[in-house]
Amino acid sequence: MNKTLVQLRKELHQHPELSGKEYTTAKRIIEFVKKYHPTEIIKYIAGTGVAVVYEFEESGPTIAIRCELDALPIIEENTFSYTSHNYGVSHKCGHDGHMSIVAGLAEWLSVAEFNKGKVILLFQPAEETGKGAAKVLEDERFLNLDPDYVFALHNFPGEKMHSVIVKPGFFTATVQSFRIQIKGKKAHASEPENGVNPAMAVAELIQVLNAFANPNSNSKNFVLLTPICIDLGDKNYGISPENAELHYTIRTWSGEVMTVLEDKIKQAVSEISSVHQLKAEIDWFEFFPASDNNSECVALIEKVAKQQSIELVGHPRSLKFGEDFGWYSSKYKSAIFGLGAGEHHPALHHSDYDFPDELIDTGLLMFKGLVIDILGK
């Protein structure tokens, strides 16, 4: 196990930062990689992001390897020596481990004897909010690097330790969150007829939205609607309320199904609010496009795993969680794969989760193998 990278991982774990605020994290990464003499370090990509570039003598393929800088707004329940110093914020998705793997490539690339091509180590901000990758693709400095391939990994608790989980086509779901704001008219609780109470509209909306669901994950028309928060009135028993909010997250496999679902939601909100004489607005946010794995990239991942005698796990269907890596797959040849974190390991986003340090070496083997296969030909 690489002690230097384990130490980096634990330092990153102790100093987590939320999406879009990863200034100290980015600085820590820059300090770590600059001693390995990259060709160029591009700072402040998409706000706090960093691109570490290694360019070899002749022109050739350009490979971007992406990881995430941000942590989550979760109170850590672990008791080990390197717990989060930032109360209420912690690395509960393993991004500290992902960064350590990608940072570890810098030492290897600094002495690698490739004759051609370019490797970009991309430390991306704001994955958890779905905003980071989209902003990277709006940054001219990244676009000018013009990668031919983009790769990433994500650790997967519940899967056998060190196994590589891969799937061509849609690897993760299309995810969208939204908020419905409803406004009626306040009245005395004894005279609700003098106001417009949104309660019945809320009840009706919940039923109608639920009817749009198709929870069969094997179906191409899979639709999952998860109620996140419902806010109606106050605990004041003399008042018939006027305002309500409903928050949902919705998931589909394809963008086309998502578009149809969004239209259904808009129509339902419009019709129900009109019937109940209410004003309603919908706000859409935290969009994660499906990560559509390129078949050539998947074949490369499978080839490297076999060369390194790493167990391959083929996933029969897409994964339900969101990953903003999908923005890259819409523009470049790309693939994201899973790295098994242990069948009984605490789940992602749980307060007692921690990235397994032994996965750092496995991640390095996979990424090194991909670079060697593409640039070493």
Stockholm file with secondary structure:
# STOCKHOLM 1.0

chainA/1-377         MNKTLVQLRKELHQHPELSGKEYTTAKRIIEFVKKYHPTEIIKYIAGTGVAVVYEFEESGPTIAIRCELDALPIIEENTFSYTSHNYGVSHKCGHDGHMSIVAGLAEWLSVAEFNKGKVILLFQPAEETGKGAAKVLEDERFLNLDPDYVFALHNFPGEKMHSVIVKPGFFTATVQSFRIQIKGKKAHASEPENGVNPAMAVAELIQVLNAFANPNSNSKNFVLLTPICIDLGDKNYGISPENAELHYTIRTWSGEVMTVLEDKIKQAVSEISSVHQLKAEIDWFEFFPASDNNSECVALIEKVAKQQSIELVGHPRSLKFGEDFGWYSSKYKSAIFGLGAGEHHPALHHSDYDFPDELIDTGLLMFKGLVIDILGK
#=GR chainA/1-377 SS CCHHHHHHHHHHHHSCCCTTCCHHHHHHHHHHHGGGCCSEEEEEETTTEEEEEEECSEEEEEEEEEEECCCBSCCCCCCSTTCCSSTTCBCCSSHHHHHHHHHHHHHHHHHCCCSEEEEEEEEESCTTTTCHHHHHTTCHHHHTTCCSEEEEEEEETTSCTTCEEECSEECBCEEEEEEEEEECBCEETTCGGGSBCCHHHHHHHHHHHHHTCBCCTTSTTCEEEEEEEEEESCSCTTEECCEEEEEEEEEESSHHHHHHHHHHHHHHHHHHHHHTTCEEEEEEEEEECCCEECHHHHHHHHHHHHHTTCCEEECSSCBSSCCTTHHHHTTSEEEEEEEECCTTSCCTTCTTCCCCTTHHHHHHHHHHHHHHHHHCC
#=GC SS_cons         CCHHHHHHHHHHHHSCCCTTCCHHHHHHHHHHHGGGCCSEEEEEETTTEEEEEEECSEEEEEEEEEEECCCBSCCCCCCSTTCCSSTTCBCCSSHHHHHHHHHHHHHHHHHCCCSEEEEEEEEESCTTTTCHHHHHTTCHHHHTTCCSEEEEEEEETTSCTTCEEECSEECBCEEEEEEEEEECBCEETTCGGGSBCCHHHHHHHHHHHHHTCBCCTTSTTCEEEEEEEEEESCSCTTEECCEEEEEEEEEESSHHHHHHHHHHHHHHHHHHHHHTTCEEEEEEEEEECCCEECHHHHHHHHHHHHHTTCCEEECSSCBSSCCTTHHHHTTSEEEEEEEECCTTSCCTTCTTCCCCTTHHHHHHHHHHHHHHHHHCC
//
